[in-house]
């Protein structure tokens, strides 16, 4: 499977109007696992191209993120995508982690430079200084493996089918309004070109609030020579606290209209309506403007992101009718 080919839809499922994908994070404790599995099944039911899982510590070398990735691979028809970061990684440690994911059948990755540890003003990067180096390391780890794989032939004991090993997909991050630590205007374009040259096959953007931010960035990237797909990352904002947190982490400018609407709305249900409506309008404009798909940050909850896609008209009618909603789900404001 490649990121630029149609997704595999489960039997009886209808693919959405444009490719969609989601991001989840591994649970910090075992308690929420069952709820996360239900969320994964609900997200898988609308035929996303992939579901990405952020990196989490604990458990094996790959942490709980590997457990979630395995669940996606073994219980759905969706491609699991593993996040990897440079922060604190030695070459040997990062190579072991990549091999662990490959051994588990994970063949899609998001290579990230990563954020500094809590309380640090400068990133602690270890041996890997950039996500481009991490992209190269992922490619090298796969190149060290046998170029062919064997699959048992059903009904023929002892017989195997030998096929070429599938090449890994490697996504990277892009920053439409600049990375918080960028020092000059085109630094993010130069970084994206370096990631592409290292072997990246897809870029996923940091969140943004206006479609022109995305389209202007894509135009600049194309003029500079970036040819890989650039997928817009959309984060439904459903509370003032979440908005403050994402602005703190991303360095984005305050979206005044959304901020005021969330602050004056007295109910959680009303704030959810506002967040869904804002994100759905953004998705509609991106799709109409030619974006190659949409990637939604789900916060381990399926209802909000599925409502966004449904409101934006992206989901196939059959998928829309299967969304698990409370019986008294409020109508989204337009």
C-alpha positions as a Markdown table, in Angstrom:
| # | Residue | x | y | z |
|---|---|---|---|---|
| 1 | Unk | 0.0 | 0.0 | 0.0 |
| 2 | Unk | 1.2 | 3.5 | -0.8 |
| 3 | Unk | -0.2 | 6.8 | 0.6 |
| 4 | Unk | -1.1 | 8.0 | -2.9 |
| 5 | Unk | -3.3 | 5.0 | -3.9 |
| 6 | Unk | -7.0 | 4.5 | -3.0 |
| 7 | Unk | -7.5 | 2.9 | 0.4 |
| 8 | Unk | -8.6 | -0.7 | 0.9 |
| 9 | Unk | -12.3 | -0.5 | 2.0 |
| 10 | Unk | -13.7 | -3.4 | 4.0 |
| 11 | Unk | -16.2 | -5.6 | 2.3 |
| 12 | Unk | -19.5 | -3.7 | 1.9 |
| 13 | Unk | -17.9 | -0.4 | 2.9 |
| 14 | Unk | -17.9 | 2.7 | 0.6 |
| 15 | Unk | -14.8 | 4.9 | 0.5 |
| 16 | Unk | -15.2 | 8.5 | 1.5 |
| 17 | Unk | -15.2 | 11.3 | -1.1 |
| 18 | Unk | -11.5 | 12.1 | -0.4 |
| 19 | Unk | -8.9 | 10.1 | 1.6 |
| 20 | Unk | -9.3 | 10.5 | 5.3 |
| 21 | Unk | -7.1 | 9.5 | 8.3 |
| 22 | Unk | -7.0 | 9.9 | 12.0 |
| 23 | Unk | -4.5 | 10.3 | 14.9 |
| 24 | Unk | -4.8 | 8.6 | 18.3 |
| 25 | Unk | -2.6 | 8.3 | 21.3 |
| 26 | Unk | -1.9 | 5.2 | 23.5 |
| 27 | Unk | -3.7 | 5.2 | 26.8 |
| 28 | Unk | -1.6 | 6.1 | 29.8 |
| 29 | Unk | -3.2 | 3.3 | 31.9 |
| 30 | Unk | -4.8 | 0.0 | 31.0 |
| 31 | Unk | -8.3 | 1.2 | 32.1 |
| 32 | Unk | -9.3 | 3.1 | 28.8 |
| 33 | Unk | -8.2 | 0.3 | 26.5 |
| 34 | Unk | -11.7 | -1.1 | 25.8 |
| 35 | Unk | -13.0 | 2.4 | 25.0 |
| 36 | Unk | -10.1 | 3.0 | 22.7 |
| 37 | Unk | -10.8 | -0.3 | 20.9 |
| 38 | Unk | -14.4 | 0.8 | 20.3 |
| 39 | Unk | -13.2 | 4.2 | 19.0 |
| 40 | Unk | -10.8 | 2.4 | 16.6 |
| 41 | Unk | -13.6 | 0.2 | 15.3 |
| 42 | Unk | -15.9 | 3.3 | 14.8 |
| 43 | Unk | -13.1 | 5.1 | 12.9 |
| 44 | Unk | -12.2 | 2.0 | 10.9 |
| 45 | Unk | -15.9 | 1.8 | 9.8 |
| 46 | Unk | -15.6 | 4.9 | 7.6 |
| 47 | Unk | -12.6 | 3.4 | 5.6 |
| 48 | Unk | -9.7 | 5.8 | 6.5 |
| 49 | Unk | -6.5 | 5.4 | 4.7 |
| 50 | Unk | -4.5 | 5.0 | 7.9 |
| 51 | Unk | -4.8 | 5.6 | 11.7 |
| 52 | Unk | -1.6 | 7.0 | 13.3 |
| 53 | Unk | -0.6 | 6.4 | 16.9 |
| 54 | Unk | 1.6 | 8.8 | 18.8 |
| 55 | Unk | 4.6 | 7.4 | 20.6 |
| 56 | Unk | 4.1 | 6.5 | 24.3 |
| 57 | Unk | 6.5 | 5.1 | 26.8 |
| 58 | Unk | 6.0 | 2.1 | 29.1 |
| 59 | Unk | 5.6 | -1.7 | 28.4 |
| 60 | Unk | 7.9 | -2.9 | 25.7 |
| 61 | Unk | 10.5 | -0.8 | 23.9 |
| 62 | Unk | 7.7 | 0.4 | 21.7 |
| 63 | Unk | 5.5 | 1.2 | 24.7 |
| 64 | Unk | 1.7 | 1.0 | 24.6 |
| 65 | Unk | 1.7 | 2.6 | 21.2 |
| 66 | Unk | 2.8 | -0.7 | 19.7 |
| 67 | Unk | -0.1 | -2.5 | 21.4 |
| 68 | Unk | -2.5 | 0.0 | 19.8 |
| 69 | Unk | -0.8 | -0.4 | 16.4 |
| 70 | Unk | -1.1 | -4.2 | 16.7 |
| 71 | Unk | -4.8 | -3.9 | 17.5 |
| 72 | Unk | -5.4 | -1.8 | 14.4 |
| 73 | Unk | -3.4 | -4.2 | 12.2 |
| 74 | Unk | -5.0 | -7.4 | 13.6 |
| 75 | Unk | -8.6 | -6.2 | 14.0 |
| 76 | Unk | -9.3 | -3.8 | 11.2 |
| 77 | Unk | -8.5 | -3.4 | 7.5 |
| 78 | Unk | -6.8 | 0.0 | 8.1 |
| 79 | Unk | -3.1 | 0.7 | 7.8 |
| 80 | Unk | -1.5 | 1.5 | 11.2 |
| 81 | Unk | 1.1 | 4.3 | 11.2 |
| 82 | Unk | 3.6 | 4.6 | 14.0 |
| 83 | Unk | 5.0 | 7.9 | 15.3 |
| 84 | Unk | 8.8 | 8.1 | 15.9 |
| 85 | Unk | 10.8 | 11.0 | 17.4 |
| 86 | Unk | 14.4 | 12.1 | 17.5 |
| 87 | Unk | 14.2 | 13.3 | 21.1 |
| 88 | Unk | 16.7 | 11.5 | 23.4 |
| 89 | Unk | 17.3 | 8.7 | 20.8 |
| 90 | Unk | 20.6 | 7.0 | 20.2 |
| 91 | Unk | 21.2 | 5.5 | 16.8 |
| 92 | Unk | 21.2 | 2.0 | 18.4 |
| 93 | Unk | 18.0 | 2.7 | 20.4 |
| 94 | Unk | 16.1 | 4.2 | 17.5 |
| 95 | Unk | 17.2 | 1.3 | 15.3 |
| 96 | Unk | 15.9 | -1.3 | 17.8 |
| 97 | Unk | 12.6 | 0.5 | 18.0 |
| 98 | Unk | 12.2 | 0.7 | 14.3 |
| 99 | Unk | 13.0 | -3.0 | 14.0 |
| 100 | Unk | 10.5 | -3.8 | 16.7 |
| 101 | Unk | 7.8 | -2.0 | 14.7 |
| 102 | Unk | 8.8 | -3.7 | 11.5 |
| 103 | Unk | 8.8 | -7.2 | 13.2 |
| 104 | Unk | 5.2 | -6.4 | 14.2 |
| 105 | Unk | 4.2 | -5.8 | 10.6 |
| 106 | Unk | 4.1 | -2.0 | 10.9 |
| 107 | Unk | 5.2 | -0.5 | 7.6 |
| 108 | Unk | 4.1 | 3.1 | 7.9 |
| 109 | Unk | 5.8 | 5.8 | 10.0 |
| 110 | Unk | 5.6 | 9.4 | 10.9 |
| 111 | Unk | 9.2 | 10.7 | 11.5 |
| 112 | Unk | 9.3 | 13.7 | 13.8 |
| 113 | Unk | 12.0 | 15.8 | 15.4 |
| 114 | Unk | 10.0 | 16.0 | 18.6 |
| 115 | Unk | 9.5 | 18.5 | 21.4 |
| 116 | Unk | 12.1 | 19.1 | 24.2 |
| 117 | Unk | 11.4 | 17.3 | 27.5 |
| 118 | Unk | 9.2 | 19.1 | 30.0 |
| 119 | Unk | 11.1 | 22.0 | 31.5 |
| 120 | Unk | 13.9 | 22.1 | 28.9 |
| 121 | Unk | 14.3 | 25.2 | 26.8 |
| 122 | Unk | 16.3 | 23.4 | 24.1 |
| 123 | Unk | 15.4 | 20.0 | 22.5 |
| 124 | Unk | 17.4 | 17.1 | 23.7 |
| 125 | Unk | 17.9 | 15.3 | 20.5 |
| 126 | Unk | 20.5 | 12.6 | 21.2 |
| 127 | Unk | 22.2 | 11.2 | 18.1 |
| 128 | Unk | 19.5 | 12.2 | 15.7 |
| 129 | Unk | 19.5 | 15.9 | 15.0 |
| 130 | Unk | 16.6 | 16.1 | 12.5 |
| 131 | Unk | 13.6 | 14.2 | 11.2 |
| 132 | Unk | 15.3 | 13.9 | 7.9 |
| 133 | Unk | 18.0 | 11.7 | 9.6 |
| 134 | Unk | 15.2 | 9.7 | 11.2 |
| 135 | Unk | 13.7 | 9.1 | 7.7 |
| 136 | Unk | 17.0 | 7.8 | 6.5 |
| 137 | Unk | 17.4 | 5.5 | 9.5 |
| 138 | Unk | 13.9 | 4.0 | 8.9 |
| 139 | Unk | 14.8 | 3.4 | 5.3 |
| 140 | Unk | 18.2 | 1.8 | 6.3 |
| 141 | Unk | 16.5 | -0.4 | 8.9 |
| 142 | Unk | 14.2 | -1.9 | 6.3 |
| 143 | Unk | 17.0 | -2.2 | 3.7 |
| 144 | Unk | 18.9 | -4.4 | 6.1 |
| 145 | Unk | 16.0 | -6.9 | 6.1 |
| 146 | Unk | 15.6 | -9.7 | 3.5 |
| 147 | Unk | 14.1 | -8.2 | 0.3 |
| 148 | Unk | 11.6 | -11.0 | 0.0 |
| 149 | Unk | 9.0 | -12.4 | 2.4 |
| 150 | Unk | 7.4 | -15.9 | 2.5 |
| 151 | Unk | 3.6 | -16.4 | 3.0 |
| 152 | Unk | 2.1 | -19.9 | 3.6 |
| 153 | Unk | -0.2 | -21.2 | 0.8 |
| 154 | Unk | -3.6 | -22.2 | 2.3 |
| 155 | Unk | -4.3 | -25.8 | 1.8 |
| 156 | Unk | -0.8 | -26.8 | 0.8 |
| 157 | Unk | 1.1 | -27.8 | 3.9 |
| 158 | Unk | 4.8 | -26.7 | 3.9 |
| 159 | Unk | 4.4 | -24.6 | 0.7 |
| 160 | Unk | 5.1 | -20.9 | 0.7 |
| 161 | Unk | 4.7 | -18.0 | -1.7 |
| 162 | Unk | 7.7 | -15.8 | -2.1 |
| 163 | Unk | 6.9 | -12.1 | -2.7 |
| 164 | Unk | 8.9 | -8.9 | -2.7 |
| 165 | Unk | 8.8 | -7.1 | 0.7 |
| 166 | Unk | 6.7 | -4.0 | 0.7 |
| 167 | Unk | 8.5 | -0.7 | 1.0 |
| 168 | Unk | 7.8 | 1.4 | 4.1 |
| 169 | Unk | 5.8 | 4.6 | 3.9 |
| 170 | Unk | 7.3 | 7.5 | 5.7 |
| 171 | Unk | 5.3 | 10.6 | 6.6 |
| 172 | Unk | 6.8 | 13.8 | 8.0 |
| 173 | Unk | 5.5 | 17.0 | 9.6 |
| 174 | Unk | 4.9 | 20.3 | 7.8 |
| 175 | Unk | 4.2 | 23.7 | 9.3 |
| 176 | Unk | 2.0 | 26.1 | 7.2 |
| 177 | Unk | 2.6 | 29.0 | 9.6 |
| 178 | Unk | 6.1 | 28.1 | 10.6 |
| 179 | Unk | 7.6 | 26.0 | 13.3 |
| 180 | Unk | 7.8 | 27.8 | 16.7 |
| 181 | Unk | 11.6 | 27.5 | 16.6 |
| 182 | Unk | 12.0 | 28.5 | 12.9 |
| 183 | Unk | 14.5 | 31.4 | 12.5 |
| 184 | Unk | 13.7 | 32.5 | 8.9 |
| 185 | Unk | 10.6 | 32.5 | 6.7 |
| 186 | Unk | 11.5 | 29.6 | 4.3 |
| 187 | Unk | 13.2 | 27.4 | 6.9 |
| 188 | Unk | 10.1 | 25.1 | 7.1 |
| 189 | Unk | 10.2 | 24.7 | 3.3 |
| 190 | Unk | 13.9 | 24.0 | 3.3 |
| 191 | Unk | 13.3 | 21.4 | 6.1 |
| 192 | Unk | 10.5 | 19.8 | 4.1 |
| 193 | Unk | 12.7 | 19.6 | 1.0 |
| 194 | Unk | 15.4 | 17.8 | 3.1 |
| 195 | Unk | 12.9 | 15.3 | 4.4 |
| 196 | Unk | 11.7 | 14.6 | 0.9 |
| 197 | Unk | 15.3 | 14.1 | -0.3 |
| 198 | Unk | 15.8 | 11.7 | 2.6 |
| 199 | Unk | 12.9 | 9.5 | 1.4 |
| 200 | Unk | 9.7 | 10.9 | 2.9 |
| 201 | Unk | 6.6 | 10.0 | 0.9 |
| 202 | Unk | 4.0 | 12.2 | 2.6 |
| 203 | Unk | 3.7 | 15.4 | 4.7 |
| 204 | Unk | 1.1 | 16.0 | 7.3 |
| 205 | Unk | 0.6 | 19.6 | 8.5 |
| 206 | Unk | 0.5 | 21.1 | 12.0 |
| 207 | Unk | -3.0 | 22.4 | 12.8 |
| 208 | Unk | -4.1 | 25.8 | 11.3 |
| 209 | Unk | -7.4 | 27.7 | 11.4 |
| 210 | Unk | -7.8 | 29.2 | 8.0 |
| 211 | Unk | -7.7 | 27.4 | 4.6 |
| 212 | Unk | -5.6 | 30.1 | 3.0 |
| 213 | Unk | -2.8 | 29.2 | 5.5 |
| 214 | Unk | -2.7 | 25.7 | 3.9 |
| 215 | Unk | -3.1 | 26.7 | 0.3 |
| 216 | Unk | -0.4 | 29.4 | 0.5 |
| 217 | Unk | 2.0 | 27.0 | 2.1 |
| 218 | Unk | 1.4 | 24.3 | -0.5 |
| 219 | Unk | 2.0 | 26.9 | -3.3 |
| 220 | Unk | 5.3 | 28.0 | -1.8 |
| 221 | Unk | 6.3 | 24.4 | -1.2 |
| 222 | Unk | 5.5 | 23.4 | -4.8 |
| 223 | Unk | 7.4 | 26.4 | -6.2 |
| 224 | Unk | 10.4 | 25.3 | -4.1 |
| 225 | Unk | 10.3 | 21.7 | -5.5 |
| 226 | Unk | 8.3 | 19.8 | -2.9 |
| 227 | Unk | 6.4 | 17.1 | -4.8 |
| 228 | Unk | 5.1 | 14.7 | -2.1 |
| 229 | Unk | 1.5 | 15.0 | -1.1 |
| 230 | Unk | 0.8 | 17.5 | 1.7 |
| 231 | Unk | -2.1 | 16.5 | 3.9 |
| 232 | Unk | -3.9 | 19.1 | 6.0 |
| 233 | Unk | -4.1 | 18.3 | 9.7 |
| 234 | Unk | -7.4 | 19.3 | 11.3 |
| 235 | Unk | -8.0 | 19.6 | 15.0 |
| 236 | Unk | -11.6 | 20.2 | 16.2 |
| 237 | Unk | -11.4 | 22.7 | 19.0 |
| 238 | Unk | -14.3 | 22.2 | 21.4 |
| 239 | Unk | -13.3 | 24.1 | 24.6 |
| 240 | Unk | -11.4 | 27.3 | 25.5 |
| 241 | Unk | -9.0 | 25.2 | 27.5 |
| 242 | Unk | -8.1 | 23.1 | 24.5 |
| 243 | Unk | -7.7 | 26.2 | 22.3 |
| 244 | Unk | -5.3 | 27.7 | 24.8 |
| 245 | Unk | -3.3 | 24.5 | 25.1 |
| 246 | Unk | -2.9 | 24.0 | 21.3 |
| 247 | Unk | -1.9 | 27.7 | 20.8 |
| 248 | Unk | 0.7 | 27.3 | 23.5 |
| 249 | Unk | 2.2 | 24.2 | 21.9 |
| 250 | Unk | 1.9 | 25.3 | 18.3 |
| 251 | Unk | 2.6 | 29.0 | 18.4 |
| 252 | Unk | -0.4 | 29.7 | 16.1 |
| 253 | Unk | -2.2 | 33.0 | 16.3 |
| 254 | Unk | -5.4 | 33.2 | 18.3 |
| 255 | Unk | -8.4 | 32.6 | 16.0 |
| 256 | Unk | -10.5 | 35.5 | 17.4 |
| 257 | Unk | -14.0 | 34.4 | 16.1 |
| 258 | Unk | -13.7 | 30.8 | 17.3 |
| 259 | Unk | -12.2 | 31.9 | 20.7 |
| 260 | Unk | -15.0 | 34.4 | 21.4 |
| 261 | Unk | -17.7 | 31.8 | 20.4 |
| 262 | Unk | -16.2 | 29.2 | 22.7 |
| 263 | Unk | -15.8 | 31.6 | 25.6 |
| 264 | Unk | -19.4 | 33.0 | 25.6 |
| 265 | Unk | -21.1 | 29.6 | 25.1 |
| 266 | Unk | -22.2 | 28.3 | 28.5 |
| 267 | Unk | -22.7 | 24.6 | 27.8 |
| 268 | Unk | -20.3 | 21.8 | 26.8 |
| 269 | Unk | -22.8 | 20.6 | 24.2 |
| 270 | Unk | -22.9 | 24.1 | 22.6 |
| 271 | Unk | -19.1 | 24.4 | 22.6 |
| 272 | Unk | -18.9 | 21.0 | 20.8 |
| 273 | Unk | -21.4 | 22.2 | 18.2 |
| 274 | Unk | -19.2 | 25.3 | 17.7 |
| 275 | Unk | -16.0 | 23.3 | 17.3 |
| 276 | Unk | -17.6 | 20.8 | 15.0 |
| 277 | Unk | -19.1 | 23.5 | 12.8 |
| 278 | Unk | -15.8 | 25.4 | 12.6 |
| 279 | Unk | -13.7 | 22.3 | 11.7 |
| 280 | Unk | -16.4 | 21.1 | 9.2 |
| 281 | Unk | -16.3 | 24.4 | 7.4 |
| 282 | Unk | -12.5 | 24.2 | 7.2 |
| 283 | Unk | -12.6 | 20.7 | 5.8 |
| 284 | Unk | -15.2 | 21.7 | 3.1 |
| 285 | Unk | -13.0 | 24.6 | 1.9 |
| 286 | Unk | -9.9 | 22.4 | 1.9 |
| 287 | Unk | -11.6 | 19.6 | -0.1 |
| 288 | Unk | -13.2 | 22.1 | -2.5 |
| 289 | Unk | -9.8 | 23.7 | -3.0 |
| 290 | Unk | -8.1 | 20.5 | -4.0 |
| 291 | Unk | -6.5 | 19.1 | -0.8 |
| 292 | Unk | -5.4 | 15.5 | -1.3 |
| 293 | Unk | -7.3 | 14.4 | 1.8 |
| 294 | Unk | -7.8 | 15.3 | 5.4 |
| 295 | Unk | -6.1 | 14.1 | 8.6 |
| 296 | Unk | -8.0 | 14.6 | 11.9 |
| 297 | Unk | -6.6 | 14.7 | 15.4 |
| 298 | Unk | -9.2 | 12.6 | 17.3 |
| 299 | Unk | -8.1 | 12.9 | 20.9 |
| 300 | Unk | -9.2 | 9.2 | 21.3 |
| 301 | Unk | -12.8 | 10.1 | 20.7 |
| 302 | Unk | -14.6 | 9.1 | 17.5 |
| 303 | Unk | -17.9 | 11.1 | 17.7 |
| 304 | Unk | -16.5 | 14.6 | 17.2 |
| 305 | Unk | -14.2 | 13.8 | 14.2 |
| 306 | Unk | -16.8 | 11.7 | 12.5 |
| 307 | Unk | -19.4 | 14.4 | 13.0 |
| 308 | Unk | -16.9 | 16.9 | 11.4 |
| 309 | Unk | -16.5 | 14.7 | 8.4 |
| 310 | Unk | -20.3 | 14.0 | 8.2 |
| 311 | Unk | -21.1 | 17.7 | 8.5 |
| 312 | Unk | -18.5 | 18.5 | 5.8 |
| 313 | Unk | -20.1 | 16.0 | 3.4 |
| 314 | Unk | -16.9 | 13.9 | 3.2 |
| 315 | Unk | -18.4 | 10.6 | 4.4 |
| 316 | Unk | -20.2 | 8.2 | 2.1 |
| 317 | Unk | -23.9 | 8.1 | 3.0 |
| 318 | Unk | -23.7 | 4.4 | 4.1 |
| 319 | Unk | -20.8 | 5.3 | 6.5 |
| 320 | Unk | -22.6 | 8.4 | 7.8 |
| 321 | Unk | -25.6 | 6.3 | 8.8 |
| 322 | Unk | -23.4 | 4.0 | 10.8 |
| 323 | Unk | -21.9 | 6.7 | 13.1 |
| 324 | Unk | -22.4 | 5.8 | 16.7 |
| 325 | Unk | -24.2 | 8.8 | 18.2 |
| 326 | Unk | -26.1 | 9.4 | 21.4 |
| 327 | Unk | -29.9 | 9.5 | 20.8 |
| 328 | Unk | -30.0 | 13.2 | 21.8 |
| 329 | Unk | -27.0 | 14.4 | 19.7 |
| 330 | Unk | -27.6 | 18.2 | 19.1 |
| 331 | Unk | -27.8 | 19.6 | 15.6 |
| 332 | Unk | -24.6 | 21.3 | 14.5 |
| 333 | Unk | -25.0 | 25.0 | 14.0 |
| 334 | Unk | -24.4 | 26.4 | 10.6 |
